[in-house]
Amino acid sequence: MVDHPKHASAAYEILDVIRQRWSPRAFDDTRDVAAGELLRLFEAARWAPSSLNEQPWRFVVASRRRNADAFRKLLATLHRSNTAWASRAPVLILAAVSKTLELTGAANLHAWYDAGQAVGFLTLQATAMGLAVRQMEGFDRARASEACGIPSSFEPAVVMAVGYVGDPDALDKEKHRQLEREPRIRRPLTEFVFEGTWGATLQV
């Protein structure tokens, strides 16, 4: 398989599904994501680890073709910089996080960490299936809660666009078209992996 320019040039051997994961803005608006495919994504999220097995994540799905009204309402909560390209994605998903532990009623201090792992599992499953996910923090959380009927015990965390990668030339902004084609970059391991104490390089 020929690598896409966005596939990671890893310094060490990693799984292809990790190397090939990236976050496009250009989605193919002619291809839908079938309900069965969505269920596979959520099944992957279901098996993510969580503190006390609370599984403090919930997902609200808005499909552009199957539920145009829900899609329109969730799309309207996005910041302006996201709406133009996200409108072409076949599916938007709101992830919400429980504020408290069901077991005790205390604040769940690990909920966001756990929900992030669930979204990570979902994203890697999507990549393995040939789908792409772009996560967005740029949205109005209060409006999203209202649009999706989120109860007050949960907090919106992220909105995800899910679909098949499309043509960058279909994007409105030149900057976005350019970013779709530029190689991805990451910090080197020496900047965030330490041995024994902060700032000490891991010796191998």
trRosetta pair geometry for C-beta under 8 A, 3 or more apart (Angstrom, degrees):
i j d omega theta_ij theta_ji phi_ij phi_ji
3 7 4.4 -110 -164 46 101 143
3 20 8.0 -136 -137 -102 79 87
4 7 5.0 116 57 -24 75 96
4 20 7.2 88 30 -146 111 83
4 22 7.5 -128 98 20 130 139
5 181 5.8 31 77 -166 156 55
5 182 7.4 175 142 114 125 6
5 183 5.9 -105 172 -80 86 65
6 22 4.0 -53 151 -18 126 175
6 24 7.6 -115 -34 -72 175 86
6 180 7.7 -57 -61 -177 127 51
6 183 7.3 178 -104 -130 37 40
6 184 5.7 66 -157 -27 66 108
7 19 5.5 38 -175 145 91 88
7 20 5.1 -21 -117 -107 101 58
7 22 7.2 -109 -78 -29 38 123
8 14 7.7 -10 88 58 134 133
8 18 7.4 -39 31 126 141 75
8 19 4.5 -123 51 -148 99 66
8 20 7.7 -103 15 -50 83 25
8 21 8.0 2 -16 52 113 68
8 22 7.9 169 -42 -68 80 99
8 184 6.0 -55 -94 72 71 126
8 186 7.5 10 -136 -8 115 128
9 183 7.2 -1 -5 -166 116 127
10 13 7.0 111 106 -106 132 16
10 14 5.0 -144 -140 16 164 110
10 19 5.6 -81 -29 -104 122 109
11 188 7.4 70 -44 -137 158 80
11 189 7.0 -122 64 -15 148 112
14 18 4.9 -75 144 73 121 131
14 19 5.7 145 82 -52 105 95
15 18 4.7 89 68 5 88 102
15 19 7.0 -163 95 -5 46 88
16 19 5.4 -59 -143 42 38 112
16 20 5.7 25 162 -14 74 114
17 20 6.2 -56 -134 43 25 104
17 21 6.6 41 157 -41 58 101
17 124 5.3 73 143 -166 120 91
17 127 5.1 127 -165 101 81 119
17 128 4.9 -11 -119 -72 128 88
18 21 6.0 -45 -152 11 30 115
18 124 6.9 -16 -80 -118 65 113
20 127 5.7 145 95 -179 97 119
21 123 6.3 72 -149 146 134 103
21 124 6.4 -58 -73 -101 141 62
21 127 4.4 -68 -89 -83 85 153
22 132 7.3 -26 77 -139 65 111
22 184 6.2 -145 -116 -52 117 141
23 132 7.3 142 -129 177 31 101
23 133 6.9 -47 -115 97 77 56
23 134 4.3 104 -172 -113 90 77
23 135 6.8 -73 -125 21 133 71
24 27 6.7 140 106 -65 116 65
24 132 5.0 13 24 155 110 155
24 134 6.1 -107 66 -56 44 119
24 165 5.0 120 -11 -121 167 90
24 166 7.4 156 145 33 141 68
24 180 6.3 48 -139 -129 85 99
25 85 4.2 -14 175 168 100 159
25 134 6.4 79 -85 -92 49 169
25 168 8.0 70 67 -123 91 75
25 171 6.0 60 107 -105 116 132
25 176 5.2 -70 71 -168 156 119
25 179 7.5 56 6 84 125 116
25 180 6.4 -104 39 -76 92 106
26 85 6.9 -77 -77 -153 42 114
26 88 7.7 -23 -153 91 45 143
26 165 6.5 49 92 -170 87 68
26 166 4.2 -125 153 74 85 87
26 167 6.0 -118 175 78 137 27
26 168 4.7 -120 -34 -90 156 46
26 170 5.8 118 -142 56 105 100
26 171 5.4 -87 -81 -48 96 105
26 176 7.8 141 -49 146 88 107
26 180 5.6 28 -1 -115 120 150
27 85 7.5 117 9 169 92 82
27 88 4.9 163 65 111 97 95
27 89 4.3 92 24 -94 169 63
27 90 7.0 -145 156 -8 134 73
27 132 7.2 -153 -103 69 86 118
27 161 6.5 -120 -47 153 144 120
27 163 4.1 61 -157 78 124 136
27 164 6.7 105 -161 66 75 47
27 165 6.9 -84 -113 -124 47 24
27 166 4.7 48 121 -7 14 117
28 31 4.6 29 106 21 119 109
28 163 6.4 -161 48 149 70 114
28 164 4.4 -28 35 86 120 100
28 165 6.7 44 -21 91 98 27
28 166 3.9 166 -62 -86 53 89
28 167 7.7 79 -92 -7 76 71
29 88 4.2 -87 -68 -162 116 85
29 89 7.7 -67 -94 -50 77 13
29 90 7.1 158 -134 -63 49 76
29 163 8.0 5 -87 -180 43 159
29 166 6.8 21 -13 -91 66 151
29 170 7.9 -159 1 162 110 155
31 90 6.7 -91 99 -43 57 142
31 163 6.8 130 87 -173 93 96
31 164 4.6 -6 83 27 142 135
32 63 7.5 46 -157 -167 105 113
32 64 7.9 -142 -116 59 89 94
32 65 5.4 -49 -107 18 128 146
32 90 4.9 159 -131 -154 50 145
33 37 5.2 -116 -177 83 82 131
33 38 5.9 97 133 -56 112 91
33 63 7.5 -135 60 -122 91 105
33 90 5.1 154 0 94 88 132
33 91 5.0 -56 41 -15 131 132
33 131 6.6 56 -113 -118 120 132
33 162 5.9 -7 -32 121 167 104
33 163 5.9 -122 -40 -106 113 58
33 164 7.7 170 -72 -27 86 82
34 37 4.6 98 60 2 80 102
34 38 7.2 -144 98 -4 45 84
35 38 5.6 -53 -151 35 36 113
35 39 6.5 39 151 -22 67 103
35 66 7.7 82 -67 -71 102 165
36 39 5.6 -50 -149 32 34 114
36 40 6.8 38 151 -21 62 100
37 40 5.7 -51 -156 29 36 113
37 41 6.9 38 147 -20 64 100
37 129 6.4 144 -151 163 102 152
37 131 7.0 131 169 -53 127 141
38 41 5.6 -51 -156 30 39 114
38 42 6.6 27 152 -10 69 105
38 61 6.4 57 -169 -126 146 151
38 91 6.9 -174 -93 -134 120 164
38 162 7.7 108 -105 109 88 153
39 42 5.8 -57 -146 42 35 105
39 43 6.2 43 152 -26 67 104
40 43 5.5 -49 -144 32 32 116
40 44 6.8 37 153 -20 61 100
40 125 6.3 -166 137 164 88 127
40 129 6.7 116 102 -72 140 149
41 44 5.9 -55 -161 31 32 111
41 45 6.7 29 146 -15 65 105
41 122 4.9 53 178 -153 90 88
41 125 5.4 164 -118 94 55 125
41 126 5.6 30 -109 -66 113 89
41 129 7.8 -92 -69 17 86 148
41 131 7.6 -59 -77 68 123 154
41 162 7.4 -12 -97 -142 171 153
42 45 5.2 -47 -146 37 42 115
42 46 6.3 58 149 -35 65 98
42 59 6.4 -135 -110 44 112 150
42 122 6.9 15 -86 -110 38 111
43 46 5.3 -43 -151 21 34 122
43 47 7.2 20 157 -11 60 103
43 125 7.8 162 71 -145 78 164
44 47 6.5 -70 -161 37 32 100
44 48 7.8 53 143 -44 61 88
44 121 4.6 -170 148 146 91 96
44 122 5.4 148 86 -92 111 44
44 124 7.2 -155 173 70 145 83
44 125 3.5 -140 -37 -44 166 148
45 48 5.8 -29 -165 -10 46 117
45 57 6.8 -102 168 96 119 145
45 59 7.3 74 92 -34 167 138
45 118 4.2 56 -162 -178 90 89
45 119 6.9 27 -116 -73 113 30
45 121 5.2 154 -95 80 43 111
45 122 4.3 9 -63 -59 104 102
45 125 7.8 -100 -34 15 67 139
46 55 7.4 9 -148 -137 56 134
46 118 7.8 66 -52 -139 19 105
47 121 6.7 -169 70 -172 77 158
48 55 7.9 123 68 -119 87 80
48 57 7.9 31 59 15 134 142
48 114 7.1 133 122 -176 115 70
48 117 4.4 152 -175 121 124 97
48 118 4.0 -147 34 -87 153 59
48 120 7.2 115 -116 59 131 88
48 121 4.5 -144 -72 -8 103 141
49 114 7.3 -112 107 -131 59 86
49 117 6.1 -44 54 132 74 158
50 53 6.0 99 75 -125 93 24
50 54 5.3 -113 136 51 124 70
50 55 5.1 168 31 -72 158 42
50 56 6.4 169 -163 5 138 80
50 57 7.9 -141 -90 -4 141 96
50 110 7.5 142 -167 121 69 116
50 114 3.9 63 -125 -151 89 131
50 117 7.3 -168 -75 62 71 128
50 118 7.5 9 -65 -50 113 108
51 54 6.1 -3 81 12 70 111
51 108 7.4 162 72 -161 125 95
51 110 4.0 73 -5 81 145 153
51 113 7.8 61 -21 76 114 114
51 114 6.0 -108 8 -64 82 130
52 101 6.7 33 65 -144 153 119
52 103 5.9 -92 161 -7 145 149
54 98 7.0 -124 152 62 119 141
54 101 6.0 -94 -105 -134 144 74
54 102 6.1 159 -140 19 95 98
54 103 7.0 -98 -93 -12 101 104
54 108 6.5 -156 119 -128 169 138
54 111 7.4 -70 98 -100 137 82
54 114 7.1 63 66 124 100 175
55 114 7.5 -147 -116 156 25 131
55 118 7.6 94 -149 -81 73 138
56 97 5.7 42 130 -162 104 70
56 98 3.8 -114 -158 37 95 106
56 108 5.6 161 -96 138 158 162
56 110 7.9 137 14 94 141 74
56 111 4.1 -81 104 -134 155 95
56 114 5.6 87 35 81 101 133
56 115 6.1 -76 88 -56 87 97
57 95 6.1 -27 -159 -165 105 100
57 96 7.3 136 -158 74 54 48
57 97 6.3 -25 -100 -101 61 63
57 98 7.7 -100 -52 -4 23 87
57 114 6.9 -145 -33 117 101 92
57 115 4.2 139 -85 -118 106 86
57 118 4.6 -126 12 54 163 161
57 119 7.6 -167 -135 -41 151 80
57 157 8.0 -58 -125 17 89 146
58 95 7.4 146 77 -157 45 51
58 96 4.8 -21 64 63 96 98
58 97 7.9 -164 23 -70 77 21
58 98 7.5 92 -13 -48 103 85
58 154 6.2 -36 32 -135 129 154
59 93 5.5 -12 -166 -173 107 109
59 94 7.0 152 -156 78 53 51
59 95 5.6 -22 -99 -100 76 65
59 96 7.6 -178 -80 19 28 76
60 74 7.6 -179 109 -90 113 136
60 93 6.9 156 76 -158 47 57
60 94 4.5 -4 53 54 101 103
60 96 7.1 43 -9 -10 102 113
60 148 4.3 107 107 -159 172 129
60 149 7.9 151 -113 50 147 82
60 150 7.4 -103 -27 -72 142 91
61 91 6.5 -28 -162 -164 92 110
61 92 7.9 145 -160 83 45 49
61 93 5.4 -17 -104 -105 63 85
62 67 6.1 -109 -149 87 59 112
62 70 4.1 -149 -125 127 95 97
62 71 4.3 154 154 -86 104 54
62 73 7.4 -141 -126 58 147 84
62 74 4.4 -175 8 15 163 142
62 75 7.7 -144 117 -30 145 79
62 91 7.0 145 79 -160 52 59
62 92 4.6 -14 65 65 106 94
62 93 7.3 -173 23 -79 72 37
62 94 7.5 49 -7 -10 109 94
62 148 7.9 -101 -50 -98 116 102
63 66 3.9 24 88 40 135 100
63 67 5.2 87 52 28 81 84
63 70 7.6 40 34 75 54 116
63 71 6.3 -77 90 -63 22 117
63 90 6.7 -5 -153 156 76 78
63 91 5.2 -23 -105 -105 66 83
64 68 6.4 36 -175 -108 46 68
64 71 4.5 127 -95 -146 51 167
64 89 7.2 158 -32 97 130 55
64 90 5.3 -116 27 -152 114 43
64 91 6.9 -114 -5 -69 83 37
64 92 7.8 88 -52 -5 84 89
65 68 7.2 10 -125 -65 14 86
65 90 6.7 -19 -5 -155 103 93
67 70 4.1 7 134 28 117 117
67 71 6.2 140 95 -22 71 88
68 71 5.5 -57 -146 38 33 114
68 72 6.1 36 156 -23 68 106
69 72 5.7 -52 -147 34 30 112
69 73 6.5 28 155 -18 63 106
70 73 5.8 -55 -147 36 31 111
70 74 6.4 23 158 -12 66 107
70 147 7.9 122 -152 162 61 95
70 148 7.8 72 -158 -104 97 72
71 74 6.2 -62 -148 41 27 103
71 75 6.0 30 155 -22 65 112
71 92 6.0 129 -137 22 74 112
72 75 5.7 -56 -143 37 27 114
72 76 6.4 32 156 -26 62 107
73 76 5.8 -54 -153 29 29 114
73 77 7.4 29 150 -22 58 100
73 147 4.1 168 151 -155 108 113
73 148 7.7 163 113 -57 118 61
74 77 5.9 -52 -162 23 40 113
74 78 7.8 50 145 -32 62 93
74 92 4.9 178 109 104 134 139
74 94 6.2 -135 -137 -41 127 114
74 144 6.7 53 -136 -130 73 84
74 147 5.6 161 -79 128 55 140
74 148 6.5 52 -89 -62 102 103
74 159 6.8 160 173 -135 107 129
75 78 6.0 -43 -168 8 44 115
75 83 6.1 94 173 -136 89 87
75 86 6.2 174 -131 111 91 112
75 87 5.9 74 -153 -94 142 74
75 92 6.4 -169 -67 -31 74 160
76 83 7.7 43 -105 -116 32 126
76 143 7.3 -109 110 156 88 134
76 147 7.2 166 62 -97 101 147
77 139 4.9 49 128 -172 92 105
77 140 4.9 -123 -164 51 80 88
77 143 4.3 -180 -117 103 98 111
77 144 4.3 124 167 -70 163 78
77 147 5.7 -122 -43 3 128 148
77 159 7.4 157 89 -61 111 152
78 82 4.2 -106 171 85 124 119
78 83 4.9 159 84 -72 117 75
78 86 5.8 150 -66 48 177 157
78 136 6.5 1 -130 135 107 155
78 138 6.4 52 -166 109 75 85
78 139 4.8 -48 -106 -101 49 93
78 140 7.9 -120 -62 8 9 77
78 159 6.5 -115 -87 75 96 157
79 82 5.3 80 64 12 74 104
79 83 7.5 -141 95 -26 34 89
79 136 8.0 -158 27 176 96 120
79 138 3.8 -72 21 164 128 104
79 139 6.2 -118 -17 -80 75 38
79 140 7.6 131 -65 -35 67 76
80 83 5.8 -46 -142 13 36 115
81 138 6.3 -43 62 153 106 161
82 85 6.8 -80 -164 51 45 91
82 86 5.0 28 158 -17 85 129
82 136 5.4 68 -126 -138 153 147
82 138 5.2 158 -26 88 130 120
82 139 7.2 -60 54 -69 152 83
83 86 5.9 -68 -131 47 24 106
83 87 6.0 39 167 -39 65 103
84 87 6.3 -54 -161 14 20 113
84 171 7.9 92 120 -157 111 68
84 172 5.0 -53 158 13 145 138
84 173 7.6 112 81 -19 146 98
85 88 6.2 -57 -172 27 45 110
85 89 7.8 53 138 -30 67 95
85 161 7.9 -52 119 -74 88 178
85 171 5.8 1 -99 -125 111 94
85 172 7.3 -131 -62 16 79 93
85 176 6.5 -149 -64 -175 143 159
86 89 5.4 -36 -161 10 54 118
86 92 6.7 56 175 -91 112 115
86 134 7.9 -129 -97 80 89 124
86 136 7.2 -24 -84 -38 139 156
86 161 5.0 -135 -132 -81 86 135
88 163 8.0 -128 122 58 72 167
88 166 6.8 -62 138 10 133 163
88 170 7.1 122 -129 131 168 129
89 92 6.4 102 92 -64 124 74
89 134 7.8 -128 -86 38 144 108
89 161 3.8 -130 -81 -166 170 106
89 162 6.6 100 179 48 119 34
89 163 4.7 -164 -152 -8 73 132
90 162 7.2 -66 67 93 83 70
90 163 4.4 128 20 -102 93 115
90 164 7.9 35 1 12 125 78
91 161 7.3 137 83 -161 58 47
91 162 4.4 -29 76 64 111 99
91 163 6.2 161 26 -61 82 83
92 159 6.0 -6 -173 -177 102 105
92 160 7.0 154 -158 79 52 48
92 161 5.9 -26 -101 -98 70 61
92 162 7.6 170 -90 17 21 81
93 159 7.0 156 79 -159 45 55
93 160 4.5 -14 59 58 98 100
93 162 6.1 34 -6 -10 115 122
94 144 5.8 164 -125 -180 140 118
94 148 5.3 -101 49 -63 155 165
94 150 7.6 -103 129 -63 138 125
94 156 5.9 -50 -174 -134 112 104
94 158 7.7 169 -151 89 49 42
94 159 5.3 -25 -98 -103 68 77
94 160 8.0 -173 -76 19 22 73
95 115 6.2 139 159 178 122 117
95 118 7.7 162 -146 92 132 114
95 119 5.8 -36 -81 -79 169 117
95 156 7.6 108 82 -159 48 59
95 157 4.9 -50 101 60 95 109
95 158 5.0 7 46 56 111 83
95 159 7.7 -167 16 -84 73 29
95 160 6.8 52 -19 -11 106 109
96 148 7.8 -170 -44 103 130 141
96 150 5.3 177 -106 -132 156 127
96 154 4.3 52 153 159 122 123
96 155 6.3 162 -160 77 81 30
96 156 5.2 -48 -101 -96 84 46
96 157 6.2 160 -117 -1 25 88
97 111 4.7 120 177 144 110 114
97 112 5.7 16 -145 -85 167 61
97 115 4.6 -86 -98 -35 105 157
97 154 6.4 152 72 -159 32 78
97 155 5.3 -28 61 62 88 86
97 156 7.9 84 15 -172 78 4
97 157 4.8 76 -19 -52 110 123
98 101 7.8 110 124 -83 124 26
98 102 7.4 -28 173 -42 158 87
98 108 5.9 47 102 26 92 151
98 111 5.5 -139 68 -133 70 138
98 153 6.5 -3 -144 141 75 91
98 154 5.6 -45 -93 -101 48 79
99 107 6.7 -52 161 -135 76 71
99 108 6.5 155 152 31 24 96
99 111 7.0 -116 -108 20 21 167
99 153 5.8 -135 32 -175 103 54
99 154 6.7 -159 -14 -100 85 25
99 155 5.9 86 -65 -16 98 107
100 105 5.6 -4 170 -162 132 39
100 106 6.4 159 -154 84 87 24
100 107 6.0 -66 -105 -104 68 32
100 108 5.6 139 -156 -16 12 93
100 153 6.4 -66 24 -161 105 99
101 104 4.8 22 90 42 124 85
101 105 6.6 -53 70 1 77 13
101 106 5.2 7 28 57 116 75
101 107 7.5 36 -8 94 88 13
101 108 4.8 137 -57 -78 71 93
102 105 7.9 21 -152 -65 17 50
108 111 4.0 76 113 -45 117 109
110 113 5.0 -61 -166 47 68 117
110 114 5.5 68 136 -26 89 105
111 114 5.7 -60 -147 39 29 109
111 115 6.1 26 158 -17 67 108
112 115 5.7 -52 -140 39 31 110
112 116 6.3 38 155 -25 62 105
112 157 6.6 164 -126 -123 84 126
113 116 5.8 -56 -154 31 27 115
113 117 6.9 27 150 -18 61 102
114 117 5.8 -54 -157 31 35 110
114 118 6.7 35 148 -19 66 102
115 118 5.4 -50 -151 34 39 114
115 119 6.4 37 151 -16 68 103
115 157 5.7 160 125 -24 148 174
116 119 5.7 -53 -147 39 33 109
116 120 6.2 39 150 -23 64 105
117 120 5.3 -51 -147 35 34 117
117 121 6.5 38 153 -20 66 100
118 121 5.8 -50 -151 33 32 111
118 122 6.4 34 149 -18 63 106
119 122 5.4 -52 -148 38 34 116
119 123 6.1 37 153 -24 66 106
119 135 6.9 67 170 -98 136 136
119 158 6.7 36 -110 58 160 141
119 160 7.2 180 -147 -60 111 139
120 123 5.7 -53 -144 34 30 112
120 124 6.5 25 159 -14 64 104
121 124 6.1 -58 -149 38 29 105
121 125 6.4 30 153 -19 64 108
122 125 5.8 -59 -151 37 29 112
122 126 6.4 31 152 -21 65 106
122 133 7.1 100 120 -81 94 165
122 160 8.0 35 113 165 135 180
123 126 5.6 -51 -151 33 32 114
123 127 6.6 34 151 -20 64 102
123 133 4.7 -116 -121 54 84 144
123 135 7.7 -49 -85 -42 133 114
124 127 5.5 -48 -148 33 37 114
124 128 6.4 39 152 -20 65 103
125 128 5.7 -55 -150 36 32 113
125 129 6.5 22 153 -12 65 111
126 129 5.8 -67 -151 43 31 106
126 131 4.0 -82 -171 83 87 110
126 132 6.7 152 141 -83 119 6
126 133 5.0 94 73 -31 161 110
126 162 6.5 -114 -127 -141 144 105
127 130 7.9 62 -177 -57 30 14
127 131 7.1 -90 -66 67 25 64
127 132 7.3 56 -93 -101 67 50
127 133 7.8 -79 -49 12 79 98
130 164 7.0 4 136 -118 90 93
131 162 6.2 14 170 -173 126 89
131 163 6.7 -162 -154 128 90 8
131 164 6.4 -78 -120 -81 59 58
132 162 7.4 172 85 -146 48 48
132 163 6.5 -23 57 73 86 54
132 164 6.8 97 14 -141 96 20
132 165 5.0 82 -18 -61 145 83
133 160 5.3 -15 -165 -170 101 119
133 161 7.1 153 -155 78 48 52
133 162 5.3 -9 -102 -100 77 78
134 160 6.8 154 77 -156 42 64
134 161 4.7 -3 55 52 95 102
135 158 5.1 -8 -166 176 103 135
135 159 7.6 142 -158 79 54 40
135 160 5.2 -28 -99 -99 64 84
136 139 6.0 83 120 -28 111 106
136 158 6.5 140 64 -169 46 79
136 159 4.8 -28 63 69 105 89
136 160 7.1 175 14 -87 80 32
136 161 7.1 56 -18 -13 117 94
137 158 6.2 -48 -83 -113 62 83
139 143 7.7 -122 165 67 85 104
139 144 5.6 59 139 -52 122 132
139 156 7.5 -89 95 140 119 139
139 159 5.0 66 -21 0 156 131
140 143 4.0 40 101 24 119 115
140 144 6.2 161 87 -19 61 86
141 144 5.5 -54 -141 38 32 113
141 145 6.3 38 157 -24 65 102
141 155 7.2 3 -174 -173 132 79
141 156 4.5 -174 -143 60 86 119
142 145 5.8 -50 -152 30 30 113
142 146 6.7 24 152 -13 62 106
143 146 5.7 -57 -151 39 34 110
143 147 6.0 34 153 -21 69 109
144 147 5.6 -53 -139 38 31 111
144 148 6.0 2 168 5 66 114
144 150 7.2 27 121 -3 76 135
144 156 4.7 73 97 -101 129 167
144 159 6.9 -131 -122 -64 143 117
145 148 6.7 -75 -142 51 20 90
145 149 7.9 -111 169 73 53 3
145 150 4.1 -89 -140 52 72 115
145 155 8.0 -44 -85 -137 121 40
145 156 5.7 -126 -63 -26 80 115
146 149 7.7 26 -173 -69 26 37
146 150 8.0 -51 -32 30 23 85
148 156 7.7 116 43 -90 135 116
150 154 5.2 -111 -177 83 101 112
150 155 7.8 103 152 -109 139 12
150 156 6.1 -138 -32 -57 174 88
151 154 5.6 78 65 16 76 98
156 159 7.7 3 -179 -52 116 82
163 166 7.7 2 115 -30 122 101
166 170 5.8 -46 137 38 123 140
167 170 4.8 96 78 -13 91 103
168 171 5.7 -34 -172 5 55 117
168 176 7.5 -168 -160 127 90 76
168 177 4.7 115 156 -144 102 67
168 180 3.7 -176 -107 80 126 152
168 181 6.1 -89 0 -43 174 94
169 177 6.4 57 -96 -133 38 123
171 176 4.4 -125 161 102 146 119
171 177 5.0 -173 64 -67 118 77
171 180 7.0 168 -8 -25 147 138
172 176 7.3 45 59 42 60 135
173 176 4.2 83 73 7 101 105
173 177 6.9 -166 96 -9 54 83
174 177 5.5 -53 -148 35 36 114
174 178 6.3 36 154 -20 67 105
175 178 5.8 -58 -152 36 29 111
175 179 6.3 28 153 -20 65 108
176 179 5.6 -52 -142 36 34 112
176 180 6.6 43 156 -28 63 100
177 180 6.0 -50 -157 23 30 115
177 181 7.3 9 153 -5 59 109
178 181 6.3 -76 -162 41 34 101
178 182 6.4 35 150 -33 72 108
179 182 5.7 -50 -139 22 37 114
187 191 4.4 -95 173 65 119 139
187 192 5.9 83 105 -14 137 115
188 191 5.5 103 65 -3 71 100
189 192 6.8 -93 -157 54 39 77
189 193 4.7 -17 178 19 87 127
189 202 7.3 -61 144 37 115 124
190 193 7.0 -58 -94 51 20 86
190 201 5.7 -13 -137 -120 92 104
190 202 8.0 -139 -106 27 58 84
193 202 5.0 -34 130 -14 105 131
194 197 6.6 -84 153 93 125 33
194 198 5.5 51 126 -129 177 29
194 199 5.9 28 -118 15 133 19
194 200 5.2 88 -168 55 93 65
194 201 7.1 -65 -125 -86 58 19
194 202 6.6 179 -160 -48 12 81
195 200 5.1 -91 61 109 72 105
195 201 6.7 -2 14 108 106 30
195 202 4.3 128 -46 -105 108 56
195 203 6.0 -72 19 8 168 76
196 200 5.4 -28 59 72 96 150
197 200 5.0 71 63 -3 78 125
